């Protein structure tokens, strides 16, 4: 059995044990819909029915999620407005990641339910994961380890600056 020391995960585990509110609905006991995007809450952009957030425990640099404000774990309950807005924000996420990091491709998806791999199964969230030619290098192959090249703060800054620029140009 391989053991990986990851003490940073302890904070996440403890937070979830005592978490009474959904992490996608509230930040610092305030409804996420009413907080401003900032590096502390990792929210990059807010639209009418959903928001774009940086994954706190990314699979790779630039791993974003699009999350509806409405608390639901049932994709069949999304209305037309939510579906359109979510897809628009997924496209926007791809656009800003392309501009920031120019990945070779993307994995875009959703895990519905614990059995499907959802770490947080009570609230829908759509993953946008940039992929790079070298992200399956020898380290991944030999030791099942990935390297995150930029800090969350740096990634947030890179992507937020692009969003800010794009939104002022509209």
KAVEN-V288258 format. One line per field, one symbol per residue. ss: DSSP state (H for helix, E for strand, - for the rest). phi: phi as a letter, one per 30 degrees, with the letter a starting at -180 (. if undefined). burial: b if it has 16 or more other C-alpha atoms within 10 Angstrom, else e. A space follows every 50 residues. Layout:
ss->???
phi->???
burial->???
This chain:
ss->-------HHHHHHHHHHH-------EE--EEHHH--------EEEE---E EEEE---------EEEEE------HHH--HHHHHHHHHHHHHHHHHHHHH H---EEEEE----HHH---------EEEEEE-HHHH-HHHHHH------- -HHHHHHHHHHHHHHHHHH-
phi->.dccdbdddeeddddddcdccddccbbhiceedccdeaddcidcabcdca bcbdddbddaeidcbcbddddaccddcddddddddededddddddddedd bhddabcbabccjedcjddbcdbeaccbcdbbecdcddddddchbcccdb dedddeeedddddedddddd
burial->eeeeeeeeeeeeeeeeeeeeeebbbbbeeeebbeeebebebbbbbbeebb bbbbbeeeebbbbbbbbbbeeebeeeebeeebbebbeebbeebbebbbeb bebeebeeebbbbeeeeeebbbbbbbbbbbbeeeeeeeeeeeeeeeeeee ebeebbebbbeebeeeeeee
